[in-house]
Amino acid sequence: MITAIALISCFMISLLLTPVVKKVAFRIGATDSPNLRKVHNKSMARLGGIAIYAAFLIGLLILQPESAYLPYILAAGAIIIVTGVLDDITELSAKYKLLGQIAAAGIVIAGGVQIDFINLPFGSSLQLGWLSIPITLLWIVGITNAINLIDGLDGLAAGVSSIVLATISILAIIQGDIFIVALGIALLGGTLGFLVHNFNPAKIFMGDTGALFLGFMIAVISLLGFKNVTIFSLVVPVIILAVPISDTFFAIIRRIVHRQPLSAPDKSHLHHCLLNLGYSHKQTVLIIYAISAMFGLAAVIFTLSTLWVSLVLISLLVIAVEILVEQVGLVSKQYRPVLNLVDKIYNFPRRL
């Protein structure tokens, strides 16, 4: 009952606070102007993440979760919010944004949020030792930026994050992890309230304030919630976050293939590719929602399945991702190894 009250309260707080944040954003110059890489054609308010953050804090006051990790998470979250606000107002360089993320990640790592080991099948585990800290840092910074990278269309990052948070919360309820449920529900309510104003046509953007905060919190929550999963402990959060992770991964591959700097911006992310195929703005967002929901469902099935069912499921998901990447041209239009193989097999009888 208290969980439902917190979810509704966070939703309403974010819903009512977002228009106020919009007015403040215009007054202080926290706006996003259109350019060649943007799909909007007028100046838009940023800082929407402030409403999500405020709703999240109030949700924690209602739920009052207890954990030794909480003070570190709150301190790190504050650093991320400050970094995002500064970027939304003054457009920080990538170097300073990265430093803010590393500082925040360092705080939660110091507080004990670490990937100490990875559970493997048949009851074994891989102890990471001194690699624990760099791998945890890479995960947190990587997921933080992955969520930021998909924030390219109205409602996209907020919607995908909501699906991810809903999946994490459901799995945490199944596992009886009250702390993760509290964090997930508080964030979910705030994000959904903001999404009402952010869905196409958007009235406000979450900005780096929201994208970095959501990415950071999702990275931390996913680590805490699934580090003890019996079969392939890290696979569950990877499945849940398959959309932002795969989009970021193939963006790196794309830039390597085209010999571009890894930090070079482009218009070849998943949402750009779907737009280029002729889908409308809203259709593209809904398609990515559906893909994200499919992976969320797969994560739930994976968690409840036996080892062999899990292995088959992982194989099918990898094939599905590869086919999607080739079909939409996420690496390049010429990159079609699996689809070309299918074409050869299909046309073999005709050639005979």
Secondary structure as GFF3:
##gff-version 3
##sequence-region A 1 352
A	DSSP	alpha_helix	2	28	.	.	.	ID=ss1
A	DSSP	beta_strand	31	32	.	.	.	ID=ss2
A	DSSP	beta_strand	44	45	.	.	.	ID=ss3
A	DSSP	alpha_helix	49	63	.	.	.	ID=ss4
A	DSSP	alpha_helix	70	90	.	.	.	ID=ss5
A	DSSP	alpha_helix	94	110	.	.	.	ID=ss6
A	DSSP	beta_strand	117	119	.	.	.	ID=ss7
A	DSSP	three_ten_helix	121	123	.	.	.	ID=ss8
A	DSSP	beta_strand	125	127	.	.	.	ID=ss9
A	DSSP	three_ten_helix	129	131	.	.	.	ID=ss10
A	DSSP	alpha_helix	132	149	.	.	.	ID=ss11
A	DSSP	alpha_helix	156	175	.	.	.	ID=ss12
A	DSSP	alpha_helix	178	198	.	.	.	ID=ss13
A	DSSP	alpha_helix	207	226	.	.	.	ID=ss14
A	DSSP	alpha_helix	235	240	.	.	.	ID=ss15
A	DSSP	alpha_helix	242	257	.	.	.	ID=ss16
A	DSSP	alpha_helix	270	276	.	.	.	ID=ss17
A	DSSP	alpha_helix	281	304	.	.	.	ID=ss18
A	DSSP	alpha_helix	307	328	.	.	.	ID=ss19
A	DSSP	alpha_helix	337	351	.	.	.	ID=ss20
###
